[in-house]
Amino acid sequence: MEGSKTYPKPKGYILNTIYDVIELQKGQIIMSDTKHGRIHYQVSMYGYVWELLYIVSGSEADRSEVSLRVIGERKDKAKEIRREFAILDAMLEGGAAVKLRQFDE
């Protein structure tokens, strides 16, 4: 499952904030390609393991699109996407509503 949201912040600022979120969650980075706006990491919690893939794109200096995919053992992926965006909202001062769409893994 994938969620997306637009934030009124530059791409670099959002990427740095995502690294802060990873550190807070004690996540393990799988792949980081900041040039292309991709951060892929793993989280372990309550005996479950799942992966999150952030894709940040920004064509303007003050606006960025953030997409998030949740892969793995997480049962309620939509809830996890909303939770992750809530964390970003708290750190980035909000943004637009989350749009969800189903995709094949």
N, C-alpha and C positions, 0 to 999 in steps of 0.2 A: 504494500500500500504506500501511497505517496501523498504528501500534503505540500501545499505551497502558500507563500505569503509574501507580500511586498512591504518593505520597510523604508522609511525616509532617511536612510543612512548609507554612506559609501561602502562599497564591497569590502575594503580592507578592515574597516571598523567592525563589520559583522563577522568576518573571519576571526579576528582577534577575540571577539566575544564568544564565538563557538569554542575556541580553544579554552577559554575560561570555564565554560560549561563542561567540557570534557574533563578538565582538572577537578571540578567540583564533584562530578559523578565517578571519579576514579576510573575513567575509561581508558582503554588501550587503543592507541592509534594504529590502524591497519595500513592506511595510505593517506598521505597529505599532498595535495597538488594545489597550492594556493594560487598559482598562476592561472589555472583553469577553474578556480573556485570550488574545488572538491576536497572534502574531508570525510574520510570513512573510518569509523571507530567501533569498538566493541564495548558493551556494558554487561556486567554480571550483577544480578540482584535477585535475592530470594531464591537462589538455586537455579535460576534461568539465565540464559545467555542470548543476547540478540545484538544485531549490528545496526548502526545508523549511518546513513550516507547523506551528508549535506552537500547541496550544489548551490553556490551563490553566484548570481550573474548580475552585473550592473552596467548599463549602457550610459547612465548619467552619473555625475559625481555625487548626487544627493538622493539616489533612489536605487534600491537593489531588490531583486527577486530571489527568494530563498525557497528551495525545494528540499524536502526531507523524505527519505525512504527508510522504512523499518523492515529489517530482514531477520528471520530467525524464529526463536521459540516464543516470542511474545504473542499471547493469545488475542488481546484486544489492541491491535495495531493502531486503530484510529484514536483510541484513548492515549496511547503512547505518543503519537504525533501531536495531539493537542497539548499534552503535558510538556513536550519539548518546546513547542512554540510558546507556551505560557512562561517557561523559564526565559526564553529569548525576549519575550515581551517585557518581562520584569526588568531585564538588563538593558533593553534597547528603547524603552518607553513606548511600547505598543506598535501597532500597525493595522493592516486590514484583516478581515476575517480569513480563516483557514479554509482553503478549498481542498476537498478530498476526492481521489479517484482510485479505483481498483486497477491493478495491473498484475500480470502473471510474473511469478518469481522465477 
